[in-house]
């Protein structure tokens, strides 16, 4: 009951703070959901969006100041700075809030990722089968992982500043571009370090700006200029940017003139797609987080999961298995979405060996079975099987279907699997080997004899009559 009361109190505080601006618009859709989606009209955006949808599988790196501060605890990224809900935001209670905030921001003085090797990152992720990537340029705490000229609160201003690779964003982008990834940048609209968002004159009760914009238009004007300048930096200084992933869905894009920012960015990055998590014309794809929608959506979306239960690196947490990743990817693609996997590099700048091991195994499966994932589209009957764990994807011409039998490392592959509809015509093969598989069709039910020794998950390929 105490947790419920605390959660309700935090929610009421957040709602009160959000509504303190008289012109606060209604939130159309946030973090996924069909209502409010606006299809882009720019042909170049449409083209790039379609290509992104074909790639299916991407990675995001949450790497920032919280990586240093979070050593040994569940940091929840920047969120320990926010006094919203102690049920999921935990911090050292021996410090006052002001002491804690000072300690947190002071971690910038000791962030030294001396083992940073972006080429190795790119090698691991390419081997895993990822085709697009995002890297964090700035999270909610305001610490810039690039060389911004509009703040000193940045990685290039600390003890790592003398390192030849101090502008880590540049070297991450270059390494992944060399591997032919679509390049995306993550940027937070809110900035809790900026005095024009969390003004020191007021307390910081929640994630919103801590003052009324109508009463302090000069502060807000300076903040909007700051955000526009920084977004111009990241979309101007790192070559062509394919995607801009804009976090902070509680802050309406209209409040920071996001239409103008995106239009300007697309002059230098033609066709760039954006995901403003508030909804509206700058949300070219939607972003359900840590859950898969119940059914198929007929518009672009990307479902995000993290590899070990946290977005940023936290020591001593177990990683998901590659089989779990395959099962989730099969479900998401069958429902028409892309999957983005969150991986937190260490404070030293490495991909943890346990994460690398999972990703290398994932890559083996993707190389053998990727035809059932990449460049596929949906089919109406997309799920079947005894345990509802057979997912179907279709070729673009809808002549070929792929059935992915999703089972994790704890499951046993049965001697036969069955489904209804999606009736095969002619030969059926294992995608991984190309070898024929025997099957029968009776009374509208397909029964497949699974070859002995087959390990799951596995994918089948067959033609259907149109």
VEXMAR-920421 format. One record per residue (C-alpha): x, y, z; residue in one letter. Coordinates in steps of 0.25 Angstrom, whole numbers, padded with zeros to 4 digits, always signed. Each point is the difference from the previous one (the first is absolute). Layout:
N
XYZA/...
***
This chain:
466
+0000+0000+0000X/+0011+0009+0003X/+0006-0002-0014X/-0013+0003-0006X/-0002+0013+0008X/+0014+0004-0004X/-0002-0003-0015X/-0013+0007+0000X/+0006+0012+0007X/+0011+0001-0010X/-0010-0001-0011X/-0008+0011+0005X/+0013+0009+0002X/+0004-0003-0015X/-0014+0003-0005X/-0001+0013+0008X/+0014+0004-0005X/-0004-0003-0014X/-0013+0008+0001X/+0006+0012+0006X/+0002+0006-0015X/-0013+0005-0004X/+0003-0004-0015X/+0004-0014+0003X/-0006-0009-0012X/-0006-0013+0002X/+0010-0012-0002X/-0005-0007-0012X/+0009-0013+0001X/+0012-0003+0007X/+0009-0012+0000X/-0008-0007-0010X/-0015-0001-0004X/-0007+0002-0013X/-0008+0012+0004X/+0007+0013-0005X/+0010-0006-0010X/+0003+0010-0012X/+0005-0007-0012X/+0012+0008-0006X/-0002+0007-0013X/+0014+0003-0004X/+0004-0011-0011X/+0014-0001+0005X/-0005-0002+0015X/-0010-0011-0006X/+0012-0006-0007X/+0009-0001+0012X/-0011-0004+0009X/-0003-0012-0009X/+0014-0004+0000X/+0001+0001+0015X/-0012-0009+0001X/+0007-0010-0009X/+0012-0001+0009X/-0008-0005+0012X/+0011-0001+0011X/+0008+0011+0007X/+0008+0004+0012X/+0000+0012+0009X/+0011+0004+0010X/-0004+0007+0012X/+0014+0005+0005X/+0002+0012+0008X/+0003+0006+0014X/-0009-0010+0006X/+0009-0011-0004X/+0010+0006+0009X/-0009+0003+0012X/-0007-0013-0002X/+0011-0009+0004X/-0005-0011+0010X/-0015+0005+0000X/-0012+0000-0009X/+0001+0014-0004X/-0011+0001-0010X/+0008+0009-0009X/-0002+0015+0003X/-0013-0003+0008X/+0006+0001+0014X/+0001+0015-0001X/-0015+0000-0001X/-0009+0000+0012X/-0012-0007-0006X/-0002-0014+0005X/+0009-0006+0010X/-0006-0014-0003X/+0008-0001-0013X/+0010+0012+0002X/+0010-0003+0011X/+0012+0007+0005X/+0009+0002+0012X/-0009+0005+0011X/+0012+0004+0009X/+0001+0013-0009X/-0010+0011-0001X/-0005+0002-0014X/+0009+0012-0002X/+0012-0008+0004X/-0004-0011-0009X/-0002+0008-0012X/+0014+0007+0002X/+0006-0014+0002X/-0006-0005-0013X/+0004+0012-0008X/+0014-0001+0005X/+0001-0014-0006X/+0004+0008-0013X/+0013+0003+0007X/+0004-0015+0000X/-0006-0006-0013X/+0011-0006-0007X/-0003-0011-0010X/+0014-0004-0003X/-0004-0013-0007X/-0009+0006-0009X/+0001-0007-0013X/-0012+0003-0010X/+0006-0008-0011X/-0002-0012+0009X/-0014+0004+0004X/-0004+0001-0015X/+0007-0014-0003X/-0008-0006+0012X/-0013+0006-0005X/+0001-0003-0014X/+0004-0014+0003X/-0013-0001+0009X/-0009+0004-0013X/-0003+0014+0004X/-0003+0009-0012X/-0002+0013+0007X/+0005+0007+0012X/-0003+0012+0010X/+0010+0006+0009X/-0003+0010+0012X/+0005+0014-0003X/-0007+0005+0013X/-0010-0006+0010X/-0009+0007+0010X/+0012+0004+0009X/+0005+0009-0011X/+0014-0006-0001X/+0005+0001-0014X/+0007-0012-0006X/+0005+0009-0011X/+0007+0013-0001X/-0011+0010+0001X/+0005+0014+0000X/-0013+0005+0008X/+0004-0007+0013X/+0012-0004+0008X/-0008-0012+0006X/+0006-0010-0011X/+0009-0011-0001X/+0011+0008-0008X/+0001+0009+0012X/+0004-0010+0011X/+0013-0008+0002X/-0004-0008-0013X/+0001+0013-0008X/+0014-0001-0004X/-0002-0014-0006X/+0000+0000-0015X/-0014-0007+0000X/-0006+0010+0010X/-0011+0003-0009X/-0006-0014+0002X/-0012+0002-0009X/+0009+0003-0012X/+0008-0013+0001X/-0013-0008+0003X/-0007+0005-0012X/+0013-0001-0009X/+0002-0015+0004X/-0015-0004-0002X/-0001+0008-0013X/+0012-0008-0005X/-0008-0013+0003X/-0011+0005-0009X/-0010+0003+0012X/-0011+0010-0001X/+0004+0010+0010X/-0009+0006+0011X/+0003+0010+0011X/-0008+0000+0014X/-0003+0014+0006X/-0008+0004+0012X/-0009+0012-0001X/+0000+0002+0015X/+0014+0004+0006X/+0000-0001+0015X/+0014+0007+0001X/-0005+0013-0007X/-0003+0011+0009X/-0011+0004-0011X/-0007-0013+0002X/+0002-0003+0015X/+0002+0014+0005X/+0008+0001+0013X/-0010+0010+0005X/-0011-0011+0002X/+0000-0015+0005X/+0001-0011-0010X/-0013-0009+0003X/-0001-0008-0012X/+0005-0002-0015X/-0006+0013-0005X/+0006+0014+0000X/-0002+0005+0014X/-0006+0014-0003X/-0012+0005-0008X/+0004+0004-0014X/-0010+0011-0001X/+0006+0007+0012X/+0014-0002-0004X/+0000+0001-0015X/+0014+0005+0000X/+0005-0013+0006X/-0008-0009-0009X/+0005+0008-0012X/+0015-0002+0004X/-0003-0015+0002X/-0007-0002-0014X/+0012+0007-0006X/+0009-0009+0007X/-0007-0012-0005X/-0001+0004-0014X/+0015+0004+0000X/+0004-0014+0005X/-0009-0008-0009X/+0006+0008-0012X/+0014-0004+0005X/-0003-0015+0001X/-0007+0000-0014X/+0011+0009-0006X/+0013-0005+0005X/+0000-0015-0002X/-0003-0003-0015X/-0013-0004-0005X/-0010-0004+0011X/-0011-0010-0003X/-0008+0000+0012X/-0002+0009+0012X/-0006-0006+0012X/-0006+0011+0009X/-0002-0004+0014X/-0008+0007+0011X/-0014-0002-0005X/-0007+0008+0011X/+0006+0013-0006X/-0008+0004-0012X/+0008+0002-0013X/-0008+0013-0002X/+0006+0006+0012X/+0014+0000-0005X/-0004+0003-0015X/+0004-0014-0004X/-0007+0001-0014X/+0011+0011-0003X/+0011-0008+0006X/-0003-0013-0008X/-0003+0008-0013X/+0014+0006+0001X/+0007-0013+0003X/-0006-0006-0012X/+0006+0010-0009X/+0014-0006+0004X/-0006-0014+0002X/-0010-0002-0011X/-0010-0011+0003X/+0004-0001+0015X/-0011-0007+0008X/-0003+0005+0014X/-0007-0006+0012X/-0006+0011+0009X/-0006-0008+0011X/-0011+0010+0002X/-0007-0003-0013X/-0004+0008-0012X/+0007+0003-0013X/+0014-0002+0006X/-0003-0014+0004X/+0003-0008-0013X/+0000-0013+0008X/-0005-0003+0014X/+0008-0006+0011X/-0007-0010+0010X/+0010-0002+0011X/+0002-0014+0007X/-0013-0005-0005X/-0005-0006-0013X/-0014+0005-0005X/-0011-0010+0000X/-0002-0001-0015X/+0005+0005-0013X/+0001+0015-0003X/+0000+0005-0014X/+0009+0012+0002X/+0015+0000+0004X/+0004-0003+0014X/+0012-0005+0007X/+0000-0008+0013X/+0011+0002+0010X/+0006-0010+0010X/+0013+0000+0008X/+0009-0012+0000X/+0002-0001+0016X/-0012+0007+0005X/+0006+0014+0001X/+0003+0010-0011X/+0013+0004+0005X/+0011-0009+0005X/-0002-0005+0014X/+0010-0011+0005X/-0004-0014+0004X/-0013-0001-0007X/-0003-0012-0009X/-0002+0002-0015X/-0011-0005-0008X/+0003-0013-0008X/+0001+0001-0015X/-0012-0009-0001X/-0008+0010+0007X/+0004+0010-0009X/-0004-0008-0012X/-0014-0003+0006X/-0002+0015+0002X/+0005+0004-0014X/-0009-0011-0006X/-0013+0005+0007X/+0003+0015-0003X/+0003-0002-0015X/-0012-0009-0001X/-0008+0012+0005X/+0006+0010-0009X/+0011+0007+0008X/+0014+0001+0002X/+0008-0004+0012X/+0010+0009+0007X/+0009-0006+0011X/+0006+0008+0011X/+0015-0002+0004X/+0007+0008+0010X/+0015+0001-0002X/+0009+0000+0013X/+0006+0012+0006X/+0013-0004-0006X/-0006+0000-0014X/-0002-0015-0002X/-0011-0009-0004X/+0000-0010+0011X/+0005-0014-0003X/-0013-0006+0004X/-0008+0009-0009X/+0010-0003-0012X/-0002-0015+0002X/-0015+0001-0001X/+0001+0009-0012X/+0010-0009-0007X/-0010-0012+0001X/-0011+0009-0004X/+0008+0003-0013X/+0002-0015-0003X/-0015-0002+0000X/-0003+0013-0008X/+0011-0004-0011X/-0007-0014-0001X/-0015+0005+0001X/+0000+0015-0004X/-0007-0002-0012X/-0013-0003+0009X/+0002+0014+0006X/+0007+0011-0009X/-0008+0006-0011X/-0013-0008+0004X/-0014+0006+0001X/-0012-0005+0008X/-0010-0010-0003X/-0015+0000+0005X/+0001-0013+0007X/+0013+0003+0008X/+0000-0009+0012X/-0004-0015+0003X/+0005-0013+0006X/-0003-0008+0013X/+0006+0011+0009X/-0003+0011-0010X/+0015+0001-0002X/+0001-0001-0015X/+0001+0013-0007X/-0001+0003-0014X/+0006+0010-0009X/-0002+0002-0015X/+0009+0003-0012X/-0004+0014-0007X/-0007-0007-0011X/-0008-0009+0010X/+0004-0012-0008X/+0009-0006+0011X/-0003-0001+0015X/+0010-0002+0011X/-0004-0008+0013X/+0008+0003+0012X/-0001-0010+0011X/+0003+0008+0012X/+0006-0007+0012X/+0010+0004+0011X/+0011-0008+0006X/-0008-0007+0010X/-0010-0006-0010X/+0000-0013-0008X/-0002+0000-0015X/-0011-0010-0003X/+0000-0011-0010X/-0012+0007-0008X/-0005+0014+0000X/-0014+0004-0005X/-0007+0012-0005X/-0013+0004-0007X/-0001+0009-0013X/+0012+0004-0007X/-0001-0012-0008X/+0013-0004-0007X/+0001-0003-0015X/+0012-0009-0004X/+0013-0001+0007X/+0003+0005+0014X/+0014+0002+0005X/+0008+0003+0012X/+0005+0015-0002X/+0013-0003+0007X/+0004-0012-0009X/-0009+0000-0012X/-0003-0014+0002X/-0015-0005-0002X/-0009-0003+0011X/-0012-0010-0001X/-0014+0005+0003X/-0014-0004-0001X/-0013+0008-0002X/-0013-0005+0005X/-0013+0007+0003X/+0007+0013-0001X/+0011-0003+0010X/+0014-0001-0004X/+0009-0010+0008X/+0015+0001-0002X/+0010-0011+0004X/+0011+0007+0006X/+0014-0006-0004X/+0007-0008+0012X/+0010+0009+0007X/-0006+0013-0004X/+0002+0010+0011X/-0009+0012+0002X/-0003+0011-0003X/-0001-0004-0015X/-0006+0005-0013X/-0007-0007-0011X/-0003+0006-0015X/-0011-0004-0009X/-0008+0005-0011X/-0015+0003+0000X/-0011+0001-0011X/-0004+0015-0001X/
***
